[in-house]
Amino acid sequence: MPGTLRGFDVDTANFLGNNPAYASVDAIDAPFDASPESLPGADAWREILPRSPLKPGSQNLFAAVDALRATHLRLNIYPDGGVARFRAYGRVLPDWSHASKGPVDLASVESGGLVVAASDMFFGTKESLILPGRSTHMGDGWETRRRRGPGFDWAVVSLGAPGRIRRVVVETTHFKGNYPDSCVIEACHAPEVDVDSLNAGVLPWQEVLPQTKLSADSDHVFERELRDIGPATHVKLNIYPDGGVARLRVWGAPEPV
C-alpha cells in the first residue's frame, strides 16, 4: 500500500560471505498501478536511505530520512550480493482525492487505519483487528486474557481519515467459548492527539453504540443503533469483560482535513 516510510530492514540472513557491502533506498510517489516501464526517470526518485553499510547474516535496521508519501521503492545494493528480505515500515496513506464518494472502512489498514493502543494482548495482537479479509483462526484476531476482577478491555483505532460513522461490524469469527459478552463503541474527533493522551483517557469520547450483547462466531452489524456524533478521528472498542474479536470494521464517508 502507498504510505509514509519510517524505516527499513535489509535482511541478509544466511548470506555470510556474499552479502552486499552497502545498500541505499530511493522512493517515488507515482500512480499506484504504474508498471516498472512507465515509472518516471532517475531524476524523479528521491533518496530516503543514503548508502549505508550492511552486516552479513543480520537484520540491518535503518530509519527513513523523509516522511513523504511513496508508492514505489528501489533497493540499491553495492556492488552485488544477496538480500534475503527487504521490509519497509510506515503508515498507509491513501490518495483520498481519488477515493469513492461512498462509504469505506475507515479503520482498515488499507485505508490508513492504525490500532494505536490496547489494554491487553495476551493471546492475540491488536493489529489483527483491522487486517484485510476475514480471520482464518483465533490467533488471527485480538484476544485478551481472562479477567479475575472488575473492569473491561479496550482497543483504540486511529481512523485513516476523519469521517461520519455509518456502520460498524464487530466480528467474533472463530471465538466460540472466549468471545466478549458485550461491547461498547465510542468515538471522538481529536486530530492532533498523541498516544500518551489516548492512554491517559483525556479524550472527549462520545458513545456511538451503547453496551450491546455479542454472540459466538458471528458478524455483528450495527447501523440503526449508532448515534451520529459528527466526524470522528478515533474509535474505541470496549469489550466486557474480556475475550476475542476477529475484526472491527468502521464504515463511513471520509472527510479529510
GUZA-907004 format. One record per residue: y, z, x of N, C-alpha, C in turn; residue in one letter. Coordinates in steps of 0.05 Angstrom, whole numbers. Atoms other than C-alpha are relative to their C-alpha. Layout:
N
+--------+--------+--------+--------+--------+--------+--------+--------+--------+------+
|   n.py |   n.pz |   n.px |  ca.py |  ca.pz |  ca.px |   c.py |   c.pz |   c.px | type |
+--------+--------+--------+--------+--------+--------+--------+--------+--------+------+
|      Y |      Z |      X |      Y |      Z |      X |      Y |      Z |      X |    A |
...
+--------+--------+--------+--------+--------+--------+--------+--------+--------+------+
***
This chain:
257
+--------+--------+--------+--------+--------+--------+--------+--------+--------+------+
|   n.py |   n.pz |   n.px |  ca.py |  ca.pz |  ca.px |   c.py |   c.pz |   c.px | type |
+--------+--------+--------+--------+--------+--------+--------+--------+--------+------+
|    -24 |      0 |     17 |      0 |      0 |      0 |     25 |      0 |     18 |    M |
|    -25 |     -1 |    -15 |     72 |    -11 |     24 |     11 |     28 |      0 |    P |
|    -11 |    -27 |      0 |    108 |     52 |     45 |     16 |      5 |     25 |    G |
|    -14 |     -9 |    -24 |    147 |     91 |     97 |    -20 |     14 |     18 |    T |
|     20 |    -10 |    -19 |    109 |    109 |    160 |      9 |     26 |     13 |    L |
|     -5 |    -25 |    -15 |    105 |    178 |    191 |    -13 |      1 |     27 |    R |
|     14 |     -1 |    -26 |     54 |    168 |    246 |    -25 |    -16 |     -1 |    G |
|     23 |     17 |     -4 |     -7 |    134 |    273 |    -22 |     14 |     15 |    F |
|     23 |     -8 |    -16 |    -77 |    146 |    301 |    -12 |    -25 |     11 |    D |
|     14 |     22 |    -14 |   -101 |     96 |    352 |    -25 |     12 |     12 |    V |
|     24 |    -14 |     -7 |   -172 |    120 |    357 |    -18 |    -18 |     18 |    D |
|     16 |     14 |    -20 |   -211 |     98 |    419 |    -28 |     12 |      2 |    T |
|     26 |    -13 |     -1 |   -275 |    135 |    401 |    -21 |    -20 |     10 |    A |
|     22 |     15 |    -12 |   -335 |    110 |    441 |      8 |    -21 |     21 |    N |
|    -10 |     18 |    -21 |   -291 |     66 |    485 |      9 |     17 |     24 |    F |
|     -5 |    -19 |    -22 |   -295 |    105 |    550 |      8 |    -14 |     26 |    L |
|     -8 |     14 |    -25 |   -286 |     53 |    604 |     13 |    -27 |     -7 |    G |
|    -10 |     26 |      8 |   -260 |     -6 |    564 |     21 |      3 |    -22 |    N |
|    -22 |     -4 |     19 |   -204 |     24 |    522 |     26 |    -13 |     10 |    N |
|    -26 |     10 |    -10 |   -134 |     -6 |    525 |     15 |     22 |     15 |    P |
|    -16 |    -19 |    -15 |    -87 |     27 |    574 |     24 |      9 |    -17 |    A |
|    -24 |     -6 |     15 |    -28 |     24 |    526 |     -2 |    -14 |    -28 |    Y |
|     -2 |     13 |     27 |    -11 |      7 |    453 |     29 |      3 |    -10 |    A |
|    -25 |     -2 |     14 |     51 |     -7 |    412 |     -5 |    -10 |    -29 |    S |
|      3 |      8 |     28 |     62 |    -18 |    337 |     27 |    -12 |     -9 |    V |
|    -23 |     13 |     13 |    110 |    -66 |    301 |     -4 |      1 |    -30 |    D |
|      2 |      0 |     29 |    126 |    -67 |    227 |     20 |    -20 |    -12 |    A |
|    -17 |     18 |     14 |    157 |   -113 |    176 |     -2 |      5 |    -30 |    I |
|      0 |     -2 |     29 |    177 |   -110 |    103 |      1 |    -28 |    -11 |    D |
|      2 |     28 |      9 |    153 |   -176 |     74 |    -13 |      1 |    -28 |    A |
|     15 |      0 |     26 |    123 |   -198 |      7 |    -28 |     11 |      4 |    P |
|     24 |    -15 |     -5 |     63 |   -154 |     -2 |    -25 |    -18 |      2 |    F |
|     24 |     18 |      0 |     15 |   -212 |    -15 |      3 |    -23 |     20 |    D |
|     -4 |     21 |    -19 |     41 |   -254 |     43 |    -25 |     -4 |     18 |    A |
|     22 |      5 |    -19 |    -13 |   -288 |     86 |     10 |      3 |     28 |    S |
|     -9 |     -3 |    -28 |    -12 |   -278 |    162 |     16 |    -24 |      9 |    P |
|    -14 |     25 |     -8 |     11 |   -351 |    169 |     29 |     -1 |    -11 |    E |
|    -27 |      2 |     13 |     71 |   -341 |    122 |     19 |     23 |      8 |    S |
|    -17 |    -22 |     -8 |     98 |   -278 |    155 |     22 |    -10 |     18 |    L |
|    -22 |      9 |    -17 |    166 |   -285 |    190 |     -7 |      2 |     29 |    P |
|      5 |      1 |    -28 |    170 |   -297 |    264 |      5 |     26 |     15 |    G |
|     -1 |    -25 |    -16 |    173 |   -247 |    321 |     26 |     15 |     -2 |    A |
|    -26 |    -13 |      1 |    248 |   -233 |    313 |      3 |     18 |    -24 |    D |
|     -3 |    -15 |     24 |    237 |   -204 |    244 |    -15 |     27 |      1 |    A |
|     15 |    -25 |     -2 |    189 |   -149 |    266 |     17 |     21 |     15 |    W |
|    -14 |    -22 |    -14 |    216 |    -81 |    288 |    -21 |     18 |     12 |    R |
|     18 |    -17 |    -14 |    183 |    -35 |    337 |      2 |     29 |    -11 |    E |
|      0 |    -28 |     11 |    163 |     32 |    306 |    -17 |     19 |     17 |    I |
|     13 |    -16 |    -20 |    119 |     56 |    363 |      3 |    -15 |     27 |    L |
|     -3 |     14 |    -26 |    141 |     38 |    434 |    -26 |      1 |     16 |    P |
|     24 |      1 |    -17 |     89 |     22 |    487 |     -6 |     27 |     10 |    R |
|      8 |    -27 |     -5 |     50 |     86 |    495 |    -28 |      1 |     13 |    S |
|     26 |     -1 |    -13 |     -9 |    107 |    539 |    -22 |     10 |    -19 |    P |
|     23 |     -8 |     16 |    -78 |    115 |    508 |    -20 |     14 |     17 |    L |
|     22 |    -13 |    -13 |   -134 |    162 |    527 |    -26 |    -12 |    -10 |    K |
|     26 |     11 |      9 |   -207 |    139 |    526 |    -14 |     20 |    -18 |    P |
|     17 |    -17 |     17 |   -254 |    165 |    473 |     15 |     21 |    -15 |    G |
|    -18 |    -20 |     11 |   -197 |    200 |    436 |     14 |    -10 |    -25 |    S |
|    -20 |      6 |     21 |   -154 |    203 |    374 |     28 |      2 |     14 |    Q |
|    -27 |      0 |    -12 |    -86 |    183 |    402 |     21 |      0 |    -22 |    N |
|    -18 |     -4 |     23 |    -34 |    210 |    353 |     29 |     -4 |      9 |    L |
|    -28 |      6 |     -6 |     38 |    185 |    352 |     16 |      2 |    -25 |    F |
|    -19 |      0 |     22 |     99 |    193 |    308 |     14 |    -27 |     -1 |    A |
|    -16 |     24 |      4 |    135 |    133 |    279 |     29 |      5 |      7 |    A |
|    -27 |     -4 |     -8 |    205 |    122 |    305 |     20 |     -8 |    -21 |    V |
|    -19 |      4 |     22 |    235 |     99 |    239 |    -15 |      4 |    -27 |    D |
|     12 |     -6 |     26 |    222 |    113 |    165 |      7 |    -22 |    -20 |    A |
|     -6 |     22 |     18 |    239 |     44 |    136 |    -26 |    -10 |    -13 |    L |
|     23 |     10 |     15 |    193 |     12 |     85 |    -14 |    -22 |     16 |    R |
|     16 |     21 |    -14 |    137 |    -31 |    114 |    -23 |     -9 |    -18 |    A |
|     23 |     11 |     15 |     85 |    -77 |     83 |    -22 |     -8 |     19 |    T |
|     19 |     10 |    -20 |     51 |   -102 |    147 |      5 |     14 |     27 |    H |
|     -1 |    -11 |    -27 |     36 |    -71 |    215 |    -14 |    -18 |     19 |    L |
|     12 |     15 |    -22 |     20 |   -104 |    281 |     -6 |     19 |     23 |    R |
|      8 |    -17 |    -23 |    -20 |    -65 |    333 |     -3 |    -17 |     24 |    L |
|      2 |     14 |    -26 |    -10 |    -90 |    404 |    -14 |     18 |     20 |    N |
|     14 |    -15 |    -21 |    -57 |    -68 |    460 |      4 |    -14 |     27 |    I |
|     -7 |     10 |    -27 |    -44 |    -76 |    534 |    -21 |     11 |     20 |    Y |
|     -1 |     29 |      2 |    -76 |   -111 |    569 |    -22 |    -11 |    -19 |    P |
|     22 |      8 |     17 |   -140 |   -113 |    527 |    -17 |     25 |     -5 |    D |
|     18 |    -23 |      3 |   -198 |    -68 |    507 |     -8 |      5 |    -29 |    G |
|     12 |     -7 |     26 |   -230 |    -33 |    448 |     15 |     23 |    -15 |    G |
|    -11 |    -21 |     17 |   -200 |      7 |    390 |    -19 |      3 |    -24 |    V |
|     20 |     -4 |     21 |   -248 |     39 |    341 |     13 |      0 |    -28 |    A |
|    -14 |     -2 |     26 |   -199 |     55 |    284 |     30 |      1 |      5 |    R |
|    -30 |     -2 |      0 |   -124 |     46 |    271 |      8 |     10 |    -27 |    F |
|     -8 |    -13 |     26 |    -95 |     92 |    218 |     30 |      4 |      0 |    R |
|    -29 |     -4 |      4 |    -25 |     94 |    191 |      5 |     19 |    -23 |    A |
|     -5 |    -21 |     19 |      1 |    155 |    154 |     29 |     -1 |    -10 |    Y |
|    -27 |      1 |     11 |     61 |    158 |    108 |      0 |      5 |    -30 |    G |
|     -4 |     -3 |     29 |     86 |    157 |     36 |      2 |    -28 |    -12 |    R |
|      0 |     25 |     14 |     72 |     99 |    -11 |     28 |     -4 |    -13 |    V |
|    -27 |      5 |     11 |    138 |     66 |    -32 |     -1 |    -28 |    -13 |    L |
|      0 |     27 |     14 |    131 |     10 |    -85 |     28 |    -11 |     -1 |    P |
|    -25 |     14 |      5 |    185 |    -41 |    -97 |      5 |      2 |    -30 |    D |
|     -3 |     -5 |     29 |    208 |    -14 |   -165 |     17 |    -22 |    -13 |    W |
|    -16 |     21 |     11 |    257 |    -72 |   -173 |    -16 |    -22 |    -13 |    S |
|     18 |     20 |     11 |    198 |   -117 |   -189 |    -22 |     13 |    -17 |    H |
|     21 |    -14 |     15 |    159 |    -65 |   -229 |      1 |     -9 |    -29 |    A |
|      1 |      6 |     28 |    137 |    -78 |   -300 |     17 |     20 |    -16 |    S |
|    -16 |    -17 |     17 |    181 |    -51 |   -355 |    -17 |     19 |    -16 |    K |
|     18 |    -17 |     16 |    120 |    -19 |   -388 |     -6 |     25 |     15 |    G |
|      7 |    -26 |    -13 |     92 |     50 |   -373 |    -19 |     -4 |     23 |    P |
|     17 |      0 |    -23 |     59 |     62 |   -306 |     -9 |     29 |      6 |    V |
|      9 |    -27 |     -8 |     20 |    121 |   -277 |     18 |      9 |     23 |    D |
|    -20 |     -9 |    -20 |     78 |    154 |   -241 |    -12 |     20 |     20 |    L |
|     12 |    -19 |    -18 |     32 |    206 |   -210 |    -18 |    -13 |     21 |    A |
|     20 |     12 |    -17 |    -16 |    157 |   -178 |     11 |     -5 |     28 |    S |
|     -7 |      6 |    -28 |    -16 |    149 |   -102 |     10 |    -29 |      2 |    V |
|     -8 |     28 |     -1 |     -8 |     74 |   -116 |     29 |     -3 |     -9 |    E |
|    -28 |      1 |      8 |     60 |     89 |   -148 |     18 |     17 |     18 |    S |
|    -16 |    -17 |    -18 |     82 |    134 |    -91 |     -2 |     30 |     -7 |    G |
|      4 |    -28 |      7 |     58 |    199 |   -123 |    -11 |     16 |     24 |    G |
|      9 |    -17 |    -22 |     43 |    258 |    -77 |     -5 |     28 |    -11 |    L |
|      6 |    -27 |      8 |      8 |    324 |    -92 |     11 |     18 |     22 |    V |
|    -15 |    -14 |    -21 |     56 |    370 |    -54 |     -9 |     29 |      4 |    V |
|      8 |    -28 |     -2 |     26 |    438 |    -68 |    -22 |      6 |    -20 |    A |
|     21 |     -9 |     19 |    -34 |    473 |   -100 |     -6 |     29 |      7 |    A |
|      6 |    -28 |     -3 |    -55 |    545 |   -110 |    -26 |      5 |     16 |    S |
|     26 |     -4 |    -13 |   -126 |    535 |    -83 |    -14 |    -27 |      2 |    D |
|     15 |     25 |     -4 |   -171 |    480 |    -56 |    -28 |      7 |     11 |    M |
|     24 |    -10 |    -12 |   -236 |    517 |    -43 |    -23 |    -20 |     -1 |    F |
|     22 |     19 |      3 |   -284 |    463 |    -69 |      9 |    -29 |      1 |    F |
|     -9 |     28 |      1 |   -240 |    400 |    -74 |     29 |     -2 |      6 |    G |
|    -27 |      3 |     -8 |   -176 |    375 |    -45 |     19 |     -9 |    -22 |    T |
|    -20 |      6 |     20 |   -112 |    369 |    -86 |      6 |    -30 |     -1 |    K |
|     -7 |     28 |     -1 |   -100 |    297 |    -64 |    -18 |    -17 |    -18 |    E |
|     18 |     16 |     16 |   -161 |    274 |   -104 |     11 |     -4 |    -28 |    S |
|    -11 |      1 |     28 |   -122 |    286 |   -169 |     12 |    -27 |     -6 |    L |
|    -16 |     24 |      6 |    -81 |    222 |   -161 |    -12 |    -25 |     13 |    I |
|     12 |     24 |    -12 |   -130 |    174 |   -128 |     -5 |    -21 |    -21 |    L |
|      6 |     21 |     19 |   -142 |    106 |   -159 |    -29 |      2 |    -11 |    P |
|     27 |      2 |     11 |   -202 |     95 |   -204 |    -11 |     27 |    -10 |    G |
|     14 |    -24 |     10 |   -250 |    144 |   -235 |    -14 |     15 |     23 |    R |
|     14 |    -15 |    -21 |   -281 |    200 |   -194 |    -30 |     -6 |     -2 |    S |
|     28 |      7 |     -2 |   -353 |    189 |   -172 |    -18 |     25 |      0 |    T |
|     16 |    -25 |      0 |   -377 |    262 |   -167 |     20 |     23 |      1 |    H |
|    -17 |    -23 |      1 |   -350 |    333 |   -169 |     17 |      3 |     25 |    M |
|    -15 |     -2 |    -25 |   -330 |    331 |    -96 |     23 |    -19 |      3 |    G |
|    -21 |     20 |      0 |   -284 |    273 |   -112 |     24 |      9 |    -17 |    D |
|    -22 |    -11 |     16 |   -238 |    318 |   -153 |     12 |     25 |     12 |    G |
|    -12 |    -25 |     -9 |   -195 |    380 |   -146 |    -14 |     23 |    -14 |    W |
|     14 |    -23 |     12 |   -234 |    445 |   -156 |      7 |     25 |     15 |    E |
|     -7 |    -26 |    -12 |   -213 |    517 |   -144 |    -23 |     19 |     -2 |    T |
|     21 |    -20 |      0 |   -255 |    578 |   -131 |      1 |     16 |    -26 |    R |
|      1 |    -17 |     24 |   -276 |    625 |   -188 |     17 |     24 |      4 |    R |
|    -18 |    -23 |     -1 |   -223 |    677 |   -203 |    -15 |     25 |     -8 |    R |
|     12 |    -26 |      7 |   -243 |    750 |   -205 |     21 |     19 |    -11 |    R |
|    -22 |    -16 |     10 |   -176 |    775 |   -231 |     18 |    -16 |    -18 |    G |
|    -19 |     14 |     17 |   -116 |    755 |   -273 |     13 |    -24 |     14 |    P |
|    -14 |     23 |    -12 |    -75 |    692 |   -263 |    -12 |    -26 |     -7 |    G |
|     10 |     27 |      5 |    -87 |    617 |   -262 |      6 |    -16 |     25 |    F |
|     -5 |     18 |    -22 |    -89 |    559 |   -214 |     18 |    -23 |     -8 |    D |
|    -20 |     21 |      6 |    -39 |    502 |   -208 |      1 |    -20 |     22 |    W |
|     -6 |     21 |    -19 |    -21 |    437 |   -173 |     26 |    -13 |     -8 |    A |
|    -26 |     13 |      5 |     47 |    404 |   -166 |      0 |    -28 |     12 |    V |
|      0 |     29 |     -8 |     55 |    328 |   -163 |     29 |     -9 |      1 |    V |
|    -26 |     14 |     -2 |    118 |    294 |   -138 |     -5 |    -29 |     -9 |    S |
|      5 |     27 |     11 |    122 |    230 |   -180 |     12 |    -21 |     18 |    L |
|    -10 |     22 |    -17 |    132 |    163 |   -147 |     28 |     -9 |     -7 |    G |
|    -27 |      6 |      9 |    195 |    152 |   -187 |      6 |     18 |    -24 |    A |
|     -7 |    -15 |     24 |    233 |    193 |   -239 |     -7 |    -16 |    -25 |    P |
|      7 |     14 |     24 |    210 |    176 |   -309 |     -4 |     19 |    -24 |    G |
|      6 |    -15 |     25 |    202 |    199 |   -381 |    -30 |     -1 |     -5 |    R |
|     29 |     -2 |      3 |    131 |    223 |   -392 |     -7 |     -7 |    -28 |    I |
|      9 |     10 |     26 |     98 |    186 |   -449 |    -29 |      7 |     -6 |    R |
|     29 |     -6 |      4 |     24 |    201 |   -439 |    -10 |     14 |     24 |    R |
|     13 |    -14 |    -22 |    -16 |    249 |   -397 |    -30 |      0 |     -5 |    V |
|     30 |     -1 |      2 |    -91 |    244 |   -383 |    -10 |     20 |     20 |    V |
|     13 |    -20 |    -17 |   -130 |    303 |   -355 |    -30 |     -5 |     -2 |    V |
|     28 |      7 |     -1 |   -199 |    282 |   -334 |    -16 |     22 |     13 |    E |
|     19 |    -20 |    -11 |   -255 |    333 |   -324 |    -26 |    -13 |      6 |    T |
|     25 |     15 |     -5 |   -306 |    279 |   -307 |    -17 |     14 |     21 |    T |
|     20 |    -13 |    -17 |   -369 |    309 |   -275 |      1 |     30 |      1 |    H |
|     -2 |    -29 |      0 |   -345 |    380 |   -285 |    -11 |     10 |    -27 |    F |
|     13 |     -7 |     24 |   -394 |    408 |   -336 |     -3 |     30 |     -5 |    K |
|      2 |    -29 |      3 |   -401 |    482 |   -322 |     23 |     14 |     15 |    G |
|    -21 |    -11 |    -16 |   -339 |    491 |   -280 |     27 |    -13 |     -6 |    N |
|    -26 |     11 |      8 |   -283 |    457 |   -318 |     19 |     22 |     -9 |    Y |
|    -18 |    -21 |     10 |   -220 |    496 |   -336 |     -3 |      4 |    -30 |    P |
|      1 |     -6 |     29 |   -219 |    530 |   -404 |     24 |    -14 |    -15 |    D |
|    -24 |     12 |     12 |   -148 |    503 |   -418 |     20 |     -7 |     22 |    S |
|    -20 |      8 |    -19 |    -87 |    474 |   -386 |     28 |      0 |    -13 |    C |
|    -28 |      3 |      8 |    -11 |    472 |   -390 |     13 |    -21 |     19 |    V |
|    -15 |     19 |    -16 |     33 |    414 |   -366 |     30 |      7 |      0 |    I |
|    -28 |     -5 |     -2 |    103 |    429 |   -341 |     13 |    -22 |     17 |    E |
|    -14 |     20 |    -16 |    156 |    383 |   -311 |     28 |      9 |      5 |    A |
|    -28 |     -6 |     -6 |    225 |    385 |   -281 |     13 |    -24 |     14 |    C |
|    -15 |     21 |    -14 |    279 |    340 |   -253 |     14 |     13 |     24 |    H |
|    -10 |    -13 |    -24 |    293 |    362 |   -181 |     -4 |    -19 |     23 |    A |
|      5 |     21 |    -20 |    300 |    300 |   -136 |      4 |      9 |     29 |    P |
|     -5 |     -8 |    -28 |    324 |    338 |    -74 |    -16 |     25 |      8 |    E |
|     15 |    -25 |     -5 |    274 |    396 |    -76 |    -18 |     -3 |     24 |    V |
|     19 |     -1 |    -22 |    233 |    416 |    -16 |    -25 |     16 |     -7 |    D |
|     25 |    -13 |      6 |    162 |    443 |    -13 |      3 |     30 |     -2 |    V |
|     -3 |    -29 |      0 |    185 |    514 |      2 |     11 |      9 |    -27 |    D |
|    -11 |     -7 |     26 |    225 |    514 |    -63 |    -22 |     -2 |    -21 |    S |
|     22 |      3 |     19 |    164 |    489 |   -101 |    -18 |     25 |      1 |    L |
|     18 |    -24 |     -2 |    121 |    546 |    -74 |     14 |     25 |     -8 |    N |
|    -15 |    -24 |      7 |    176 |    597 |    -87 |      4 |      2 |    -30 |    A |
|     -3 |     -1 |     29 |    176 |    579 |   -161 |     28 |      1 |    -10 |    G |
|    -28 |     -1 |      8 |    250 |    568 |   -165 |      9 |    -25 |    -16 |    V |
|     -7 |     24 |     14 |    247 |    500 |   -200 |      4 |      6 |    -30 |    L |
|     -4 |     -4 |     29 |    272 |    495 |   -272 |    -22 |    -14 |    -17 |    P |
|     23 |     12 |     14 |    203 |    480 |   -301 |      4 |      2 |    -30 |    W |
|      0 |      1 |     29 |    200 |    459 |   -374 |    -28 |     -8 |    -10 |    Q |
|     27 |      6 |     10 |    137 |    458 |   -416 |      0 |    -27 |    -14 |    E |
|      4 |     26 |     12 |    114 |    388 |   -434 |    -24 |      1 |    -19 |    V |
|     24 |     -4 |     16 |     45 |    407 |   -461 |     -7 |     29 |     -2 |    L |
|      7 |    -29 |      1 |     31 |    477 |   -488 |    -29 |      4 |      7 |    P |
|     27 |     -6 |     -8 |    -33 |    512 |   -470 |    -20 |    -12 |    -19 |    Q |
|     18 |     16 |     16 |    -89 |    467 |   -495 |    -28 |      2 |     11 |    T |
|     28 |     -2 |     -8 |   -165 |    474 |   -494 |    -10 |    -26 |     12 |    K |
|     13 |     22 |    -13 |   -205 |    429 |   -449 |    -30 |      1 |     -5 |    L |
|     29 |      1 |      3 |   -278 |    407 |   -452 |    -12 |    -12 |     25 |    S |
|     15 |      9 |    -24 |   -331 |    388 |   -402 |     -2 |    -30 |      1 |    A |
|      7 |     28 |     -5 |   -338 |    319 |   -371 |     14 |    -19 |    -20 |    D |
|    -14 |     15 |     20 |   -284 |    288 |   -414 |     27 |    -10 |     10 |    S |
|    -27 |      9 |     -4 |   -219 |    248 |   -414 |     17 |     12 |    -23 |    D |
|    -17 |    -12 |     20 |   -165 |    288 |   -450 |     27 |    -15 |      1 |    H |
|    -24 |     17 |      2 |   -108 |    242 |   -473 |     20 |     14 |    -18 |    V |
|    -21 |    -13 |     15 |    -43 |    273 |   -495 |     24 |    -18 |     -3 |    F |
|    -24 |     16 |      5 |     14 |    234 |   -527 |     18 |     14 |    -20 |    E |
|    -17 |    -12 |     21 |     40 |    262 |   -593 |      5 |     29 |      6 |    R |
|     -4 |    -28 |     -6 |     31 |    332 |   -566 |     22 |      6 |     21 |    E |
|    -19 |     -3 |    -23 |     81 |    320 |   -509 |     28 |      4 |    -10 |    L |
|    -29 |     -5 |      5 |    152 |    346 |   -510 |     16 |    -17 |     19 |    R |
|    -17 |     17 |    -16 |    205 |    298 |   -485 |     22 |     17 |     12 |    D |
|    -20 |    -16 |    -14 |    247 |    334 |   -432 |     19 |    -18 |     16 |    I |
|    -17 |     19 |    -16 |    281 |    271 |   -404 |    -15 |     -8 |     25 |    G |
|     13 |      9 |    -25 |    267 |    240 |   -336 |     -9 |     24 |     17 |    P |
|     11 |    -21 |    -17 |    223 |    283 |   -291 |     -6 |    -12 |     27 |    A |
|      8 |      8 |    -28 |    211 |    280 |   -216 |    -26 |     14 |      9 |    T |
|     24 |    -15 |     -8 |    155 |    332 |   -212 |    -15 |      9 |    -25 |    H |
|     18 |     -9 |     21 |     96 |    352 |   -256 |    -17 |     22 |     11 |    V |
|     17 |    -22 |     -8 |     58 |    417 |   -252 |    -23 |      3 |    -20 |    K |
|     24 |     -4 |     16 |    -13 |    423 |   -278 |    -10 |     28 |      4 |    L |
|     11 |    -28 |     -1 |    -33 |    495 |   -294 |    -27 |      0 |    -14 |    N |
|     27 |     -2 |     12 |   -107 |    507 |   -306 |     -8 |     30 |     -3 |    I |
|      6 |    -27 |      7 |   -134 |    571 |   -338 |    -30 |      3 |     -3 |    Y |
|    -12 |    -16 |    -22 |   -165 |    609 |   -306 |     -3 |    -15 |     27 |    P |
|      7 |     14 |    -25 |   -194 |    561 |   -253 |    -17 |    -24 |     -7 |    D |
|     19 |     21 |      6 |   -242 |    503 |   -246 |      6 |    -26 |     13 |    G |
|     -2 |     26 |    -13 |   -245 |    429 |   -231 |     13 |    -21 |    -19 |    G |
|    -12 |     23 |     14 |   -202 |    369 |   -253 |     -4 |    -24 |     18 |    V |
|      5 |     24 |    -16 |   -222 |    300 |   -230 |     25 |    -16 |      5 |    A |
|    -24 |     17 |     -3 |   -158 |    261 |   -243 |     22 |     10 |    -19 |    R |
|    -23 |     -5 |     16 |    -88 |    272 |   -270 |     16 |    -25 |     -2 |    L |
|    -15 |     24 |      4 |    -52 |    212 |   -299 |     26 |      7 |    -16 |    R |
|    -25 |     -6 |     13 |     22 |    216 |   -318 |     14 |    -27 |     -5 |    V |
|    -10 |     26 |      7 |     44 |    153 |   -354 |     28 |      2 |    -11 |    W |
|    -27 |      0 |      9 |    117 |    137 |   -364 |     15 |    -24 |     10 |    G |
|    -17 |     23 |     -9 |    173 |     87 |   -354 |     17 |      9 |     24 |    A |
|    -15 |     -9 |    -24 |    202 |     92 |   -283 |     30 |     -4 |     -4 |    P |
|    -29 |      1 |      0 |    276 |    106 |   -278 |     11 |      6 |     28 |    E |
|     -8 |     -6 |    -28 |    291 |    100 |   -203 |     30 |      7 |      1 |    P |
|    -28 |     -7 |     -4 |    355 |    132 |   -179 |      8 |     -8 |     28 |    V |
+--------+--------+--------+--------+--------+--------+--------+--------+--------+------+
***
